[in-house]
Amino acid sequence: MNRNEDGLPGALAEETYRAFFESTDEGACIVRMIFDEDGRAVDFLFLQTNASFEQHTGLKDVCGKRRSELPPGQSDRWMRALGNVATSGESVQVSDFSAALGRWFDLHAFRVGDPAQAVVAVRLRDITEQRQVQERLASLYGLDTVGVLFWGSGFALLETNDGFLKMSGYTREEAIGKTWQEFTPPEFHAASQVAVWEVSNLGEATPYEKEYIRKDGSRFWGLFAARKVGDEVVEFVLDVTQRRKAEAALRDADRRKDEFLATLAHELRNPLAPLRNGLQIMRLSSPAEAPVQRTVQMMERQLGHLVRLVDDLLDVARITSGKVRVERQVIALREVLARSIEATHAAMEAKQHRLQVDVPGEEVHVEGDLDRLAQVFSNLLSNAAKYTPAGGQIRLHLAPQPAEVVVSVTDNGIGIPAGQQERVFRLFTQVRDHQSHFEGGLGIGLSLVESLVHMHGGAVWVESPGSGQGSRFCVRLPRVDGARAGSGRHDAERPRRGPLRILVADDNLDAAESLAFLLQADGHEVVTAANGLEAVEHAIAKGPQLALLDLGMPVMDGLDAARRIRAAGARIRLVALTGWGQPADRERTREAGFDLHLVKPLTQQSLDQALSLVEANAAREESRRNS
């Protein structure tokens, strides 16, 4: 069988044309060409059609009919092509529009049998949809906001539009023939290879963003999408460089905001530390009923409020950036609520509120972070105390159900208008009608509550009949089996061994001296240092059992001081006492050799935790000697 340069058969032998005729799923027909006296093809007679002919052409019952008997619209180009096939025996491929059928067809024609019979086999393929796509794509050539690339076999570039040329800096002649690897940086080759496979095998690729290489070697970011159209692959590129730069700028601004908040917290906590120490000294040195004690209590409440503001500001920054970790364990809600009540006792007492606590006798357990859940209910109780007039009634109620538990905080305070109840959990939001009752706050407490509850798989909502009719905040949490509950995160209180030898190192003289005074009042022997180098010298020369080291000291900072002390082999418990409290800060102190990281201002509970390190260490030493 003869074949032309396209690999198509030339003239078909009569005994083989039927196999071709029956095997193709495209429309096919056998026709006898009719010529005029001058040898020009003027008509043809349909001899046979296959099963797909009617489906592709819409023509039926054509066998035995001439083309001229059917609706007009046959292209003269087709007639000449078929006549040439019959006389020359050369196969032909023609694509043209049939006006009669309103469709585009791709036609392959071959002569069959004896040339004198002028019989031609015709294969028809409807390419209307493909032509429409090509016409639509052709309209994209002039676009300069979207790049359009047409890839052929081997993914060599066949054509591209003005948009991509503008993005890449190439001329059309320079771009044509290049492969996708030449436009793509090496680090994106793996992802691009996946896209090549997808579009080749699935017809389209999953859109993604990658960098492209310009002619001058610089790069731009493009949103890539590709799909197969016929035998070609069409790639669309949207330049997203400016958007990526804007996102990077936002990330940088967010990072600098976090750094600023961390620095702000550090700078605020440093002066808060000697203030809290000073108040404790005043409490210890004044008669129990003296007016100064009431003043100290007032100042401690306000100082505690300031500390909470600083902590809330940092917490909301960490939560919104996804940097808060929830340490999950099975805990008893009774313990969570007890901590929350203890934390808000001073605020309740200051306004003479009556707190009613309704907790069932059975233990109810949830899975979550003890400190974070205590923070949730402390915020709700503080909020109730703040917006309830003096002498008000506040109720804390725990309602267990088989699969969940609902904890509600109800007050008879100023209430929330119906139109503003949806807004109370938004960040930095204050209810407008509450301005006359405003007692301070940044409008972030309830936003923190909502975020923390959602992190525990729960929900929070508010109910209020309206202004002046009180509010009810409800928290729903998944309930778990208490059999998995641990022993809790707090240890039983141990009697401290004393007196202890303690080193306090801080370049803030007020902070160092006030803390030293407190420790000395408790019977301990204390030495102070104003910088890290002094701290190392005292730690080695005087052998303290415990060292409380600030981090940001001159000459040598607390981190380097801790490393020097550890390298010297001093048997001492090291505690970082600092205004820096971010997770990264805690990791740095751990790596430097600290046993504990405490954030200023130091509470009595935190101080007890630091002192207990020495007792725990002594207990281990005694156990080792006895064994």
Secondary structure by P-SEA (a helix, b strand, c coil): ccccccccccccccccaaaaaaacccccbbbbbbbcccccccbbbbcccccccccccccccccccccccccccccaaaaaaaaaaaaccccbbbbbbcccccbbbbbbbbbccccccbbbbbbbbbaaaaaaaaaaaaaacccccbbbbbbccccccccccaaaaaaccccccccccccccccccccaaaaaaaaaaaaaccccccbbbbbbbccccbbbbbbbbbbbcccbbbbbbbbaaaaaaaaaaaaaaaaaaaaaaaaaaaaaaaaaaaaaaaaaaaaaacccccaaaaaaaaaaaaaaaaaaaaaaaaaaaaaaacccccccccccaaaaaaaaaaaaaaaaaaabbbbbbbbccbbbbbbccaaaaaaaaaaaaaaaaaacccbbbbbbbbbbcccbbbbbbbbcccccccccccccccccccccccccccccccccaaaaaaaaaaaaccccccccccccbbbbbbbbbbbcccccccccccccbbbbccccbbbbbccaaaaaaaaaaaaaaabbbbbbbccaaaaaaaaaaccccccccccccccccaaaaaaaaaaaccbbbbbbbcccccaaaaaaaaaacccccccccccaaaaaaaaaaaaaaaaaaaaaaac
